[in-house]
C-alpha cells in the first residue's frame, strides 16, 4: 500500500515590502559572490568615478588604490575611504575597501559588489561567504555603517517578524538583494 504525499500549497501572498525606500538610480556591479572568490570581482576606474560622483567628492589615484575624503563640518564628521581594486590578501587576490574615521578603522576584504543609491546618498559595498553577507555602507554625509555575517535569508523574509536588534541590518542591506540573487 503506497502512502500519499502531503503537498503544501503556496498561500499566494506576496512577501511584505521591506522598506518604503525608493531608489532613484541604482548601479549594481554583478558577479556571483562566493567564499572562494571563483569569479574575480574588480572595481574599474569607471566604477570608482561613479562611486566618487555619487558621494559628491573627488578621488585620488595612488596606483594600486584610490582615496576619497568625505567631510561633514556641520556634524563634525570626517571619513577617508580607500578602495583597492585588486591586491594580495593572504594567498589570494581580491578587492579591499577600507574606511578610516577619527574613531574607527573598518575593512571589507574580498568585496564582491556594490550598490549606489543616489536617493539615499550612499554606497553599499558587500562581501559574501557561505550564505553570510557583510556590508559596508558609506554615506555622503561622512557617516558609515558596517554589518557583518548577516544571514542572507533575513533580506528576503518578512523583516517585521524580526526583533528590533536585527531588523536594522535587514533594512540597511536590503538594497543588496539584487547582487546576491545574481
Secondary structure, 3 states (H helix, E strand, C coil): CCCCCCCCCCCCCCCCCCCCCCCCCEEECCCCCCCCCCCCCCCCHHHHHHHHHHHCCCEEECCCCEEEEEEEHHHCEEEEEEEEEEEEECCEEEEEEEEEECCCEEEEECCCEEEEECCCCEEEEEEEECCEEEEEEEECCCCEEEEEEEECHHHHCCHHHCCHHHHHHHHHCHHHHHHHCC
